[in-house]
Amino acid sequence: MTEHQEKKKFTKHASPDADGSTRPELLYDRNVARPSHAEDARTLTEKMDVATLCTISEKSEGHPYGSFVTYAMHENSPIFLLSQLAEHTKNLNSNSKASLLIAETGSGNPLALSRVTLVGECLEVSKEERDSVKNSFLEAHESASVYADWEDFAFFRLDVQSVRYIGGFGRMSWVNQSKWSSAEPDPLFDNSNDIVTHMNEDHADALLLYCKTMSKATDASDAIMTHIDRYGFEMMATVDSEKKPIRLAFESDVTDSDEARIELVRMVKKARKMLSD
Amino acid sequence: MTEHQEKKKFTKHASPDADGSTRPELLYDRNVARPSHAEDARTLTEKMDVATLCTISEKSEGHPYGSFVTYAMHENSPIFLLSQLAEHTKNLNSNSKASLLIAETGSGNPLALSRVTLVGECLEVSKEERDSVKNSFLEAHESASVYADWEDFAFFRLDVQSVRYIGGFGRMSWVNQSKWSSAEPDPLFDNSNDIVTHMNEDHADALLLYCKTMSKATDASDAIMTHIDRYGFEMMATVDSEKKPIRLAFESDVTDSDEARIELVRMVKKARKMLSD
């Protein structure tokens, strides 16, 4: 399904567009700064730690074989600690072609959640790299230290050649290797839930103020924050009993929770000034 | 890793075995009735509704490609409602070889959770079968009724040829097609969590009684139920401050919650009689 079809078919409340089709009526700037697909994909891979490793089956003549794995990220490549006795390891030892499907978990319609497929070659890491790879892996999976050095376990790395990102309905693309290599995970990803909870619990008035002054939701009766990232944040505003998404950008990108807080406070002051002017 | 190695390496508290190696000291009959791997695998596929579909990439020359899908079960085969525009559908249309990795979700060490890989051919269902497949799919995914009949969507079925089941550490095997075809999901799977919660909240005394009279945990100070299935149930008993697993079998297999309740009551009566005799 194309993005256009998605918008057309999944939007209940839409206004006629120039080409006669329908698009959702956005109450914020369509060109607001937001993470690229490469960045969203990279953030998702940093956030999760389990995935499906797809290899070519040695046993079942050319069938793709999916197996459950734990992974960590090491310089934009997923790394694994694999038992030589496991099916996927036997498969990789005879054919290094692989992919890794990492899917976000959450409630609601599962097809609205994001997922990414990293495609590439998956090979055992060299002796020279083993120590640094091991450190990255154990940082994410401390309990694996028990068997990390067993003889029948080895570290593997997926060298990513192409990336398919799906951010939910109608938000998908292939990300090329160079964009993937330079993409950095969102610096807020680890704290974003806490920030969102804090804003909703303690600063509901600020959220409503952002909507009334910095978006077209000037008549909003209520707003809750739904997401925050290095470029800005998202809210769901209630306007005439309807839920409307709003995204606002920070004046400058933030690199940690403190900077995010400073930006949010600056924006409240700006909003108050706009109201009083 | 073999089952033997697993037991040897993951068990802290073990007693010397006849062959000089160590095995966990079991406080219940090692041959107690329990679901087969085929049955456990079949139950898992019934319980979950999202998975990773592995196909052979058309775009990335022979690479296995993992994608997130929703699925339902139809006569022991997973079925899918796929968009013709999606990568996996393009892949299947050029090569029907596929597998589906279904992984249990839960807390704790993710490698202790169960997962199953179903390997086979994935093809669009015939016109004759479409209606019954559609019914099964929509029963599990009601919201898909919106697009189930769109022209660019089609139902696919994975005809399972072999099954790899991993029930956690050291509990794994290949299940052949005939065992898979005849395996039925556990009739309690949908209610098992409720039964377990109810037993722990309201019948802790009965659980302790089962342990003291029907297992070797005669000195247990506490017991909680952890699992129940058609053949019996499992508990974690506290013996000398150590947690010990116990599994007890029903006298006859149960087919629903009511029968499970009757068996549990019957066993309490039997346990009381054993104590008073």
Interface residues (C-beta under 8 A of the other chain):
Chain A: M1 T2 K9 D49 V50 T52 L53 C54 T55 I56 S57 K59 S60 G62 H63 P64 Y65 G66 S67 F68 T70 S83 L85 A86 E87 K97 A98 S99 L100 L101 A103 T105 N109 P110 L111 L113 R115 T117 V119 G120 S143 Y147 D152 Q161 S162 R164 I166
Chain B: M1 T2 K9 D49 V50 T52 L53 C54 T55 I56 S57 K59 S60 G62 H63 P64 Y65 G66 S67 F68 T70 S83 L85 A86 E87 K97 A98 S99 L100 L101 A103 T105 N109 P110 L111 L113 R115 T117 V119 G120 S143 V146 Y147 D152 Q161 S162 R164 I166
